[in-house]
Amino acid sequence: MSFCIKKLVSLLFQATTSNIIEPFLQRGFRKASDFYNPNMLLQTLRLKTFNSADSMINHFITNPRLRQVLSFQTLYIGISPKTGPSLYTIIPMIEWLYGVWFIKGGMYAMASGMKRLFLELGGQICCQKTVEEVLIADQVAKGIKLADQTVIQSDFVIVNADFPYAMKHLVTDKKAKGKYTDDKIDQMSYSCSCFVLYLGLNRKYDQVKNVHNFVFSNDLDDNISAIFEGKLLEDPSFYVYMASKLDPSLAPSDKDGVYLLTPVPDLETAQYDWTDKTTTYYRQRLVDGLKKVPGFETVEEDIVCETAMTPPDFLKRFNAYRGACFGLQPTLTQSNHLTPQSKAKNCERLYFTGSSTHPGAGVPIVLLSAKIAVDELLLDDLGIEPQPLSI
Ligand SMILES: Cc1cc2nc3c(=O)[nH]c(=O)nc-3n(C[C@H](O)[C@H](O)[C@H](O)COP(=O)(O)OP(=O)(O)OC[C@H]3O[C@@H](n4cnc5c(N)ncnc54)[C@H](O)[C@@H]3O)c2cc1C
């Protein structure tokens, strides 16, 4: 790597850690002055975050295809590049500078690793239990009630279910909701949803070289507008991922698996009801689109098993409010101190984490929200001041 490129990478890295990660992503905003102070306002101005991602990229890049390659990545967190703050150009920057990393065994390996660590630390995990209510008395969290009516009392409660769903359905105490009334929850802006198709293929796809592939709609702008206007997508863009190329253990030895993902409207924005016919419709659009990609011409006849995840699945299986896969949209008015914070404002000993809380969606960012929740709890319980992660 030449000296100039090394220097550029190092400058961008420093800019990322000092301007974004520490002040914006690694801390909660308990009170207004945590955001409205000279240092934070200076950092905000330096980030020039009042533009949209689209306008920021268009300012520097003229080639239309290159613009699309860089700007569509705000869809990774469920927001259009036209409305997503320019801050989110950090996503292509990180991808281009640091690459895309794969955990052997897939994301499940990360969940298993966290489970192992939690158990080693003395934690206890209950699976297949549905929480029905956060028990609150005099604006202090006291524990939880499960759907089978078991009551578990506790000193603190951290809620990881999607914040809008949790505030609406798990926190029933009106005073504890504070400003997050049911009406307020309904009026907030939500990210898009996704349709995901998993295909098991009856042979190896050696002719396909890339693990990550993007197939763009003929009119990407129109496609993105249609997602956020709730239209049925006629020519959807989609992502094609062949994890078994990186980790052969993910498919039988003479076969491959493919994962297709397309962003679609969330269930409230959609101008149609999602039925089995809708699933069949999107499934066919994706398979037809994939058949046009060199190397995948025979994909339809090679399918030996398949399964799909739809917006109603995200709603029913994970309580993702409106089936919006990435929680609240990170618009400027729903970011930083303006988005739900980890520490409940109107209830003691209650904390939230997850993609609809600060700092937002995506696995690494959600893990930062978990760290913020723990920091807030430790500050309240033991007076321990939060320490930034060393990166
Ligand atoms: C298709 C798709 C692809 C993605 N790809 C990437 C990617 O490549 N990289 C990346 O960084 N991010 C990706 N993301 C985003 C990332 O997965 C999410 O931002 C992240 O998982 C959100 O974590 P969370 O803890 O907030 O929510 P979740 O992971 O949904 O966890 C919340 C949990 O709470 C449980 N729960 C809800 N209600 C209750 C209840 N009442 N009782 C008990 N349990 C309850 C749910 O079942 C769920 O298990 C993707 C998301 C989707 C949908």
The ligand as an SDF file (V2000), in Angstrom:
LIG
                    3D

 53 58  0  0  0  0  0  0  0  0999 V2000
  -32.9710   -9.8680    6.4330 C   0  0  0  0  0  0  0  0  0  0  0  0
  -32.0430   -9.0880    7.3190 C   0  0  0  0  0  0  0  0  0  0  0  0
  -30.6880   -9.0270    7.0310 C   0  0  0  0  0  0  0  0  0  0  0  0
  -29.8210   -8.3170    7.8540 C   0  0  0  0  0  0  0  0  0  0  0  0
  -28.4850   -8.2960    7.5590 N   0  0  0  0  0  0  0  0  0  0  0  0
  -27.6340   -7.6870    8.4040 C   0  0  0  0  0  0  0  0  0  0  0  0
  -26.2280   -7.7280    8.1710 C   0  0  0  0  0  0  0  0  0  0  0  0
  -25.7580   -8.3220    7.1930 O   0  0  0  0  0  0  0  0  0  0  0  0
  -25.4040   -7.0960    9.0510 N   0  0  0  0  0  0  0  0  0  0  0  0
  -25.8980   -6.4360   10.1340 C   0  0  0  0  0  0  0  0  0  0  0  0
  -25.1120   -5.9020   10.9150 O   0  0  0  0  0  0  0  0  0  0  0  0
  -27.2300   -6.3700   10.3770 N   0  0  0  0  0  0  0  0  0  0  0  0
  -28.1070   -6.9820    9.5480 C   0  0  0  0  0  0  0  0  0  0  0  0
  -29.4530   -6.9350    9.7890 N   0  0  0  0  0  0  0  0  0  0  0  0
  -29.9490   -6.1270   10.9120 C   0  0  0  0  0  0  0  0  0  0  0  0
  -29.7970   -6.8440   12.2220 C   0  0  0  0  0  0  0  0  0  0  0  0
  -30.1620   -8.1940   12.0730 O   0  0  0  0  0  0  0  0  0  0  0  0
  -30.7010   -6.1830   13.2590 C   0  0  0  0  0  0  0  0  0  0  0  0
  -30.4610   -4.7810   13.3170 O   0  0  0  0  0  0  0  0  0  0  0  0
  -30.4400   -6.7750   14.6460 C   0  0  0  0  0  0  0  0  0  0  0  0
  -30.5540   -8.1810   14.6540 O   0  0  0  0  0  0  0  0  0  0  0  0
  -31.4520   -6.2240   15.6180 C   0  0  0  0  0  0  0  0  0  0  0  0
  -31.1670   -6.7490   16.8840 O   0  0  0  0  0  0  0  0  0  0  0  0
  -32.2010   -6.5640   18.0540 P   0  0  0  0  0  0  0  0  0  0  0  0
  -31.5930   -7.2020   19.2440 O   0  0  0  0  0  0  0  0  0  0  0  0
  -32.6350   -5.1470   18.1320 O   0  0  0  0  0  0  0  0  0  0  0  0
  -33.5130   -7.3510   17.5750 O   0  0  0  0  0  0  0  0  0  0  0  0
  -33.7410   -8.8980   17.3710 P   0  0  0  0  0  0  0  0  0  0  0  0
  -32.5120   -9.5450   16.8200 O   0  0  0  0  0  0  0  0  0  0  0  0
  -35.0150   -9.0030   16.6030 O   0  0  0  0  0  0  0  0  0  0  0  0
  -33.9360   -9.4420   18.8630 O   0  0  0  0  0  0  0  0  0  0  0  0
  -35.0990   -9.1800   19.5960 C   0  0  0  0  0  0  0  0  0  0  0  0
  -35.5110  -10.4910   20.2290 C   0  0  0  0  0  0  0  0  0  0  0  0
  -36.5440  -10.2540   21.1760 O   0  0  0  0  0  0  0  0  0  0  0  0
  -37.4670  -11.3150   21.0640 C   0  0  0  0  0  0  0  0  0  0  0  0
  -38.7670  -10.8790   21.6030 N   0  0  0  0  0  0  0  0  0  0  0  0
  -39.5930   -9.9200   21.1190 C   0  0  0  0  0  0  0  0  0  0  0  0
  -40.6840   -9.8090   21.8690 N   0  0  0  0  0  0  0  0  0  0  0  0
  -40.5630  -10.7140   22.8630 C   0  0  0  0  0  0  0  0  0  0  0  0
  -41.3920  -11.0880   23.9630 C   0  0  0  0  0  0  0  0  0  0  0  0
  -42.5610  -10.4940   24.2170 N   0  0  0  0  0  0  0  0  0  0  0  0
  -40.9640  -12.0850   24.7790 N   0  0  0  0  0  0  0  0  0  0  0  0
  -39.7740  -12.7100   24.5680 C   0  0  0  0  0  0  0  0  0  0  0  0
  -38.9460  -12.3880   23.5420 N   0  0  0  0  0  0  0  0  0  0  0  0
  -39.3440  -11.4060   22.7040 C   0  0  0  0  0  0  0  0  0  0  0  0
  -37.5410  -11.5890   19.5810 C   0  0  0  0  0  0  0  0  0  0  0  0
  -38.0830  -12.8660   19.3260 O   0  0  0  0  0  0  0  0  0  0  0  0
  -36.0730  -11.4800   19.2000 C   0  0  0  0  0  0  0  0  0  0  0  0
  -35.4170  -12.7110   19.3360 O   0  0  0  0  0  0  0  0  0  0  0  0
  -30.3300   -7.6380    8.9770 C   0  0  0  0  0  0  0  0  0  0  0  0
  -31.7020   -7.6960    9.2750 C   0  0  0  0  0  0  0  0  0  0  0  0
  -32.5430   -8.4170    8.4620 C   0  0  0  0  0  0  0  0  0  0  0  0
  -34.0000   -8.5020    8.8180 C   0  0  0  0  0  0  0  0  0  0  0  0
  1  2  1  0
  2  3  1  0
  2 52  2  0
  3  4  2  0
  4  5  1  0
  4 50  1  0
  5  6  2  0
  6  7  1  0
  6 13  1  0
  7  8  2  0
  7  9  1  0
  9 10  1  0
 10 11  2  0
 10 12  1  0
 12 13  2  0
 13 14  1  0
 14 15  1  0
 14 50  1  0
 15 16  1  0
 16 17  1  0
 16 18  1  0
 18 19  1  0
 18 20  1  0
 20 21  1  0
 20 22  1  0
 22 23  1  0
 23 24  1  0
 24 25  2  0
 24 26  1  0
 24 27  1  0
 27 28  1  0
 28 29  2  0
 28 30  1  0
 28 31  1  0
 31 32  1  0
 32 33  1  0
 33 34  1  0
 33 48  1  0
 34 35  1  0
 35 36  1  0
 35 46  1  0
 36 37  1  0
 36 45  1  0
 37 38  2  0
 38 39  1  0
 39 40  1  0
 39 45  2  0
 40 41  1  0
 40 42  2  0
 42 43  1  0
 43 44  2  0
 44 45  1  0
 46 47  1  0
 46 48  1  0
 48 49  1  0
 50 51  2  0
 51 52  1  0
 52 53  1  0
M  END
$$$$
